Amino acid sequence: MIDFSWKVFSKTGNIETYLLMKELETTYEQTVQNKRQDEENMRLDSNV
C-alpha cells in the first residue's frame, strides 16, 4: 500500500497522497515495534 501511495504521489504531486503514505509508514513502524515488544514480553514471561 505504501508503494502504491508513493506511485500515485510521484505521478500526481497530490500532497494528500503523500500524507497518506507517511501515515501508513508510521502505522507500519508502530505495528512492527509493538510486535517486537510483545514477543520480548512473551519471552520474558516464559522465563519466569
C-alpha positions in Angstrom: 0.0 0.0 0.0 2.9 2.4 0.7 4.4 1.7 -2.7 1.0 2.4 -4.3 0.7 5.7 -2.4 4.2 6.7 -3.5 3.5 5.9 -7.1 0.3 8.0 -7.1 2.1 10.9 -5.3 5.0 10.8 -7.7 2.7 10.9 -10.7 0.2 13.5 -9.4 2.1 15.5 -6.8 -1.1 15.3 -4.6 0.0 16.2 -1.1 -2.9 14.3 0.5 -1.5 11.1 -1.1 1.9 11.9 0.3 0.4 12.5 3.8 -1.4 9.2 3.5 1.8 7.4 2.6 3.6 9.0 5.7 0.7 7.9 7.9 0.9 4.4 6.6 4.6 4.3 7.2 4.1 5.5 10.8 1.4 2.9 11.4 3.6 0.1 10.0 6.6 1.1 12.1 4.4 1.2 15.2 2.9 -2.2 14.4 6.4 -3.7 14.0 7.6 -2.1 17.2 4.6 -3.4 19.1 5.0 -6.9 17.7 8.7 -6.9 18.8 7.7 -5.7 22.3 5.0 -8.3 22.6 7.5 -11.0 21.5 10.0 -9.8 24.1 7.4 -9.7 26.8 6.3 -13.3 25.9 9.9 -14.4 26.0 10.5 -12.8 29.4 7.2 -14.3 30.8 8.2 -17.8 29.7 11.5 -17.5 31.6 9.7 -16.8 34.9 
